[in-house]
Amino acid sequence: MKKKIFQSTLLLIVLSAISKILSFGVRIYLGRKLNSEAMGYYSLAMPTLVFLIALAQMGIPSALSKVIAQKEKPYISIMASLILSVVNNTCLILIFLFFIPRLSVMIFQRGDMELLLKAMIAMIPMVTLSGILKGILQGQQHHATACASQIFEEIFRIIYLILFFQNGFISPLHLAQGAMFSIFIGECGSTLFMLIVMYWDKKPMKYDHEVLKIHHFSEILELSIPMTSARFIGSFTYFIEPMIFLAFAANASSMSEAYGILNGYVMPLITMPSFISVTLSSALLPSFTYEFSHGHIAKAKKIFYVIFSVCLSIGVVCSLICFLFANELLTLFYGNPQGASFLRMLSIPFMIYSLQPVLSSVLHALNRSKRALFDTVMGCILRLAILFFFTVIFHELTLIYALCSGMVLTTLLHGFHVIVAFWELR
């Protein structure tokens, strides 16, 4: 059992590492190809895209993976998930189309942002389909395939960007559009890979002859809504955070620069190990659920402890590297040491950041999604409250304090609720 878990964990880490390296390469490539104005358009639109993806997927992929892990014949649950996704995506696209002109003028205060926002529409159904396919694969314990699909996503995206930037001079807005559209191309590549693997799979899916009923939809929604709520709150916080920060800033230009350094240079480095915990947590949810639903409590806990230990070890090592070699890391990847002080300040608290996805997955597997949602809400409220009340005092350092406080509170609350749940399972 231990050997099998170790081998599966190692394979997932290797595949995730390749995917993360390619993803980081895309970020560096975009940073070198997009001028400051184009990067401004792109960065300004990203919070909206993250928010849309959270609404489009509605937590259905994670909920579906859990339901499939519990059933021998999951066909009816897959159909319910597809119908829910189609209805949700249709409504979301229509609402977003209606609000695009208002968003570009009232919130972004730039009429030309309308073109960039329209480029996101095609991503909504594609991201949803890709998520559902990953949920199916993870629920069937095909974690390596689901993880490998991310590699194809980055490869397709890189190929598209290389071809796109060979067109010579393009306006900043169209450069940003091209960078945004590369996300859609990547999702197409990932989806194509998963469909091919499913087509050639020798194991046919077991069909049930049950009629699709209301309780099949509620089964998915009871899991997906709390998951969506947590993700929705996080993405909404990300969306309004710069607005609050800049509204109370004494010097808007310097604060904008600090915000750009933090999100453009420091955060990609400090959160890099999280790709391992996110991958492992995606594998943990169906595996833990399967053992737990079959009464194998000891095996379920063993899977959790192994993945928890791996994530904690990697988080500690990476944080120490960031603390000791902040200048060298930033110079290596970006060509300058800007943000080194921010990186050092964040490195120690972010040792536990990699545990958050793992703890959250266990709470969902134990049917304590509401607890996970509560923890996320508390962390986001604390984060925004610190920005609201202390920006005028601590200026750009408020970003660090708010980020660390919210993250630490959410992670510790997750840990507390997991301990309570395990205690009740004795």
Secondary structure, DSSP 8 states (H G I E B T S, - for coil): -HHHHHHHHHHHHHHHHHHHHHHHHHHHHHHHHS-HHHHHHHHHHHHHHHHHHHHHHTTHHHHHHHHHHH-S--HHHHHHHHHHHHHHHHHHHHHHHHHHHHIIIIIS--TTHHHHHHTTTTHHHHHHHHHHHHHHHHHTT-HHHHHHHHHHHHHHHHHHHHHHGGG----HHHHHHHHHHHHHHHHHHHHHHHHHHHHH-SS----------HHHHHHHHHHHHHHHHHHHHHHHHHHHHHHHHHHT-SSHHHHHHHHHHIIIIIHHHHTTTHHHHHHHHHHHHHHHHHHHHTT-HHHHHHHHHHHHHHHHHHHHHHHHHHHHSHHHHHHHHHSS-TTHHHHHHHHTGGGGGGGHHHHHHHHHHTT-HHHHHHHHHHHHHHHHHHHHHHHHHHTTHHHHHHHHHHHHHHHHHHHHHHHHHHHHT-
